[in-house]
């Protein structure tokens, strides 16, 4: 189980957020949501997130801009692991995410079991 780890899902698509929430809550995680990078930056200081799931393409502040901003910040959120998700699958996309501060990159659509397994690995939780 997750030992009540908190995951912040940052994605502008409500169906994606619902899918991630269902998968992660059924695995024992606590899930919070943000619609874009700006909202995530506002929520993070009080959240105590253990992991971020960050979509690349979002309005107002995209995922990579969010990560670059977060990683440069002096707060505790700067070191929270980030799993980046996107429909983009070129090598350039992976490298850009890594340069922005991503710990891992998954291409959408994401299988439910793969999502939970990657989240567990990034949170240091035994899975399966």
Backbone bond lengths (Angstrom), bond angles and torsions (degrees), N, CA, C in turn:
res aa  C-N    CA-C-N  psi(-1)  N-CA   C-N-CA  omega(-1)  CA-C   N-CA-C  phi
1 X - - - 1.455 - - 1.518 110.46 -
2 X 1.304 115.72 173.78 1.451 121.43 -170.36 1.516 114.87 -88.47
3 X 1.321 118.79 -6.58 1.464 122.04 -174.11 1.531 110.98 52.92
4 X 1.340 116.35 39.70 1.461 123.50 176.90 1.521 113.89 58.19
5 X 1.301 117.67 41.00 1.462 121.65 174.65 1.516 109.00 -70.44
6 X 1.319 115.66 144.75 1.459 121.29 -179.29 1.520 110.11 -103.74
7 X 1.316 115.55 126.94 1.459 122.87 179.34 1.521 108.22 -112.90
8 X 1.333 117.14 127.66 1.461 121.22 173.59 1.516 108.05 -99.98
9 X 1.336 115.92 115.40 1.460 122.76 178.02 1.519 107.83 -94.89
10 X 1.331 115.67 120.85 1.461 121.78 -177.71 1.523 107.57 -116.05
11 X 1.333 115.87 102.83 1.460 121.26 -175.86 1.522 107.69 -159.22
12 X 1.318 117.66 136.55 1.461 120.74 -178.65 1.531 112.84 -80.17
13 X 1.315 118.50 -12.22 1.468 121.79 -177.96 1.530 110.44 -91.09
14 X 1.327 116.39 116.91 1.464 120.35 -176.88 1.531 112.37 -62.99
15 X 1.330 117.99 -36.18 1.464 120.03 179.43 1.527 111.60 -66.12
16 X 1.311 116.47 -37.44 1.468 120.48 177.50 1.526 109.63 -65.76
17 X 1.321 116.80 -46.44 1.473 120.15 178.89 1.529 110.59 -59.51
18 X 1.332 117.81 -42.12 1.471 121.16 179.03 1.537 111.05 -64.45
19 X 1.317 117.09 -41.40 1.466 121.86 178.88 1.533 110.60 -62.01
20 X 1.338 116.49 -48.17 1.460 120.36 179.00 1.530 110.48 -63.34
21 X 1.327 116.50 -43.75 1.469 120.45 -179.60 1.533 110.51 -58.73
22 X 1.320 117.18 -47.85 1.469 120.92 -179.08 1.529 110.81 -60.12
23 X 1.323 116.78 -45.77 1.470 120.84 -178.64 1.523 111.03 -64.87
24 X 1.324 116.24 -44.98 1.464 119.85 -174.43 1.520 112.86 -76.88
25 X 1.325 117.61 -39.13 1.464 118.97 178.24 1.528 110.64 -66.27
26 X 1.337 117.71 -35.57 1.460 119.52 178.41 1.533 110.86 -67.73
27 X 1.329 117.07 -20.76 1.464 121.50 176.64 1.533 111.48 -92.58
28 X 1.337 116.95 2.07 1.463 120.52 174.86 1.510 116.57 97.99
29 X 1.315 117.51 7.02 1.473 120.54 179.10 1.519 110.94 -87.28
30 X 1.318 115.74 153.87 1.463 122.66 170.83 1.526 105.75 -93.87
31 X 1.327 117.11 130.41 1.469 121.29 -175.48 1.525 110.54 -118.10
32 X 1.308 115.29 130.43 1.457 123.36 171.14 1.519 106.90 -117.09
33 X 1.336 116.54 159.73 1.461 120.14 -175.30 1.521 111.85 -131.05
34 X 1.334 114.81 150.51 1.462 122.91 170.74 1.522 107.11 -140.38
35 X 1.331 115.99 145.59 1.466 121.31 -176.18 1.522 113.48 -84.61
36 X 1.341 117.39 -18.18 1.458 121.79 -178.89 1.525 109.18 -165.35
37 X 1.323 115.99 177.84 1.457 120.71 -177.63 1.517 114.37 -62.70
38 X 1.321 117.49 -35.50 1.473 120.58 179.66 1.525 110.19 -63.56
39 X 1.324 116.46 -48.17 1.463 120.18 178.96 1.532 110.61 -62.87
40 X 1.314 117.07 -38.34 1.470 120.55 179.10 1.522 111.07 -63.42
41 X 1.319 117.40 -43.58 1.473 120.54 178.85 1.527 111.14 -62.44
42 X 1.333 116.92 -33.61 1.467 120.84 177.81 1.523 111.45 -70.94
43 X 1.327 117.80 -36.98 1.468 122.06 -176.17 1.532 113.57 -80.82
44 X 1.315 116.87 -32.84 1.461 121.06 -170.64 1.532 116.06 -56.59
45 X 1.329 120.22 -43.18 1.466 118.46 -175.41 1.522 114.68 -56.90
46 X 1.308 118.40 -33.38 1.465 121.59 -177.71 1.522 113.54 -98.59
47 X 1.315 117.40 -2.68 1.458 121.00 -170.16 1.523 114.51 -88.64
48 X 1.319 117.37 -38.93 1.452 119.67 -174.76 1.515 111.98 66.90
49 X 1.321 117.02 43.30 1.466 121.88 -177.74 1.526 111.10 -67.39
50 X 1.331 115.27 142.46 1.460 122.00 176.52 1.519 111.59 -95.24
51 X 1.334 116.60 -19.47 1.460 121.70 -178.98 1.516 109.04 -158.55
52 X 1.325 115.74 146.84 1.459 123.12 175.08 1.524 108.28 -114.24
53 X 1.328 116.21 133.50 1.462 121.05 169.36 1.521 105.15 -110.68
54 X 1.326 115.93 114.95 1.461 121.51 -167.53 1.521 111.50 -120.53
55 X 1.321 116.06 119.43 1.467 121.18 173.10 1.522 108.32 -75.57
56 X 1.315 117.12 147.83 1.463 120.47 179.37 1.524 110.99 -78.29
57 X 1.320 117.51 -52.59 1.462 121.58 -171.99 1.523 111.64 -94.03
58 X 1.348 115.38 104.70 1.467 122.22 178.28 1.521 108.72 -142.44
59 X 1.336 116.84 153.51 1.460 120.20 177.04 1.531 111.13 -74.38
60 X 1.299 116.68 163.74 1.469 126.45 176.33 1.526 112.56 70.07
61 X 1.315 118.77 -58.16 1.466 122.03 173.77 1.523 107.85 -146.28
62 X 1.337 116.03 113.21 1.466 120.39 -178.64 1.531 110.50 -72.49
63 X 1.316 115.78 170.19 1.445 121.56 -174.84 1.514 114.92 -63.25
64 X 1.329 117.64 -39.14 1.452 119.39 -178.66 1.522 111.13 -71.85
65 X 1.319 118.02 -37.80 1.473 120.80 174.72 1.521 110.27 -63.17
66 X 1.329 115.85 -40.97 1.457 120.94 176.80 1.528 110.49 -58.13
67 X 1.339 116.59 -49.84 1.461 119.93 -178.31 1.524 112.40 -63.62
68 X 1.328 117.25 -42.21 1.470 119.46 178.19 1.524 110.49 -60.19
69 X 1.330 116.68 -43.54 1.464 121.22 178.91 1.523 110.53 -63.91
70 X 1.314 116.89 -46.42 1.461 121.68 -178.72 1.521 111.56 -62.66
71 X 1.315 117.22 -46.10 1.468 121.10 -176.38 1.528 112.02 -66.41
72 X 1.326 118.33 -24.27 1.474 121.96 177.48 1.522 112.20 -86.37
73 X 1.332 117.28 -11.23 1.464 120.39 -175.02 1.527 110.34 -79.31
74 X 1.338 117.07 152.09 1.460 120.57 -178.64 1.529 113.60 -80.71
75 X 1.317 118.93 -9.26 1.458 122.30 -174.79 1.520 113.64 -73.65
76 X 1.320 114.70 170.22 1.465 121.74 -179.08 1.523 111.76 -62.99
77 X 1.307 118.40 -27.50 1.459 121.50 -179.85 1.514 113.64 -63.48
78 X 1.314 117.08 -17.53 1.462 121.16 -177.68 1.524 112.42 -62.73
79 X 1.318 117.61 -23.53 1.465 120.31 -177.34 1.528 113.95 -105.73
80 X 1.339 117.46 4.16 1.466 120.57 -179.98 1.531 108.59 -68.53
81 X 1.341 117.65 129.75 1.469 119.51 178.46 1.526 111.47 -59.54
82 X 1.338 115.63 146.76 1.462 121.26 -178.96 1.526 110.94 -129.63
83 X 1.321 114.17 126.97 1.454 123.09 173.81 1.520 106.45 -102.96
84 X 1.324 117.21 113.07 1.462 121.42 -178.47 1.523 109.05 -92.80
85 X 1.335 115.57 138.37 1.456 121.88 178.61 1.520 109.80 -124.86
86 X 1.319 115.77 144.46 1.462 119.86 179.50 1.521 110.01 -165.33
87 X 1.310 115.74 160.71 1.463 120.79 171.24 1.524 110.04 -83.86
88 X 1.320 117.80 -11.87 1.468 122.98 179.61 1.519 109.26 -77.55
89 X 1.337 116.77 134.91 1.465 118.69 -174.11 1.531 114.54 -134.43
90 X 1.327 116.93 19.01 1.465 118.93 177.53 1.531 110.24 -81.73
91 X 1.303 116.41 157.99 1.468 120.43 179.01 1.523 111.12 -56.90
92 X 1.325 115.88 -38.51 1.467 120.63 178.06 1.534 111.06 -56.33
93 X 1.327 117.45 -38.70 1.463 121.57 -179.24 1.527 111.01 -65.63
94 X 1.333 116.22 -43.07 1.466 120.51 177.98 1.528 110.67 -62.31
95 X 1.321 115.60 -45.21 1.466 120.40 -177.88 1.527 111.55 -65.88
96 X 1.323 116.82 -39.34 1.470 120.25 178.62 1.525 110.78 -64.59
97 X 1.326 116.53 -40.15 1.467 120.20 178.65 1.524 110.34 -65.41
98 X 1.314 116.58 -43.22 1.467 120.69 178.95 1.530 110.60 -61.93
99 X 1.321 116.20 -44.16 1.465 120.54 179.35 1.530 111.62 -63.36
100 X 1.325 116.81 -30.47 1.467 120.67 -179.88 1.529 111.96 -78.36
101 X 1.330 117.18 -17.18 1.460 120.06 178.12 1.509 115.69 120.86
102 X 1.336 117.34 14.31 1.458 120.45 178.45 1.523 110.56 -73.81
103 X 1.324 115.74 145.02 1.462 121.01 174.54 1.526 111.71 -92.45
104 X 1.333 116.42 -26.62 1.455 120.98 179.06 1.518 108.67 -157.49
105 X 1.331 116.22 159.11 1.468 122.34 -175.72 1.523 108.38 -135.34
106 X 1.330 116.53 125.80 1.461 121.81 175.14 1.523 109.67 -119.67
107 X 1.334 115.58 139.44 1.460 121.37 179.33 1.523 108.67 -91.76
108 X 1.344 115.82 130.61 1.461 122.08 176.42 1.521 109.77 -75.72
109 X 1.315 118.42 148.69 1.461 127.21 0.70 1.528 110.73 -75.60
110 X 1.305 115.80 147.73 1.460 121.99 -175.03 1.525 109.27 -107.63
111 X 1.308 115.53 126.75 1.455 122.17 176.20 1.528 109.45 -64.19
112 X 1.310 115.71 137.67 1.469 122.42 -177.33 1.535 112.23 -54.90
113 X 1.332 117.04 -47.72 1.465 120.46 -179.24 1.522 111.55 -65.79
114 X 1.324 116.92 -38.23 1.468 120.42 177.95 1.522 110.37 -64.96
115 X 1.330 117.35 -40.53 1.461 121.32 178.15 1.525 110.13 -59.18
116 X 1.323 116.49 -51.63 1.463 120.78 -177.94 1.531 111.01 -62.68
117 X 1.323 117.31 -40.42 1.464 120.84 179.62 1.529 111.60 -64.49
118 X 1.329 117.80 -43.07 1.464 120.74 179.29 1.524 111.12 -68.03
119 X 1.304 116.83 -39.32 1.471 120.82 177.30 1.525 109.71 -61.70
120 X 1.326 116.51 -45.66 1.466 120.40 179.17 1.523 110.97 -60.15
121 X 1.316 116.86 -44.36 1.469 120.73 -179.67 1.535 111.08 -62.66
122 X 1.322 116.29 -44.24 1.470 119.55 -178.59 1.528 112.69 -71.03
123 X 1.333 116.15 -24.69 1.469 120.41 177.53 1.529 112.14 -91.44
124 X 1.330 116.80 -4.57 1.458 119.80 -178.45 1.511 113.33 70.47
125 X 1.340 115.77 35.27 1.467 121.70 -177.49 1.516 108.68 -111.23
126 X 1.322 116.80 139.78 1.467 120.08 174.94 1.520 109.01 -68.59
127 X 1.303 115.53 137.86 1.475 120.61 -178.23 1.522 108.38 -131.90
128 X 1.355 113.31 138.88 1.450 119.24 173.26 1.448 111.25 75.97
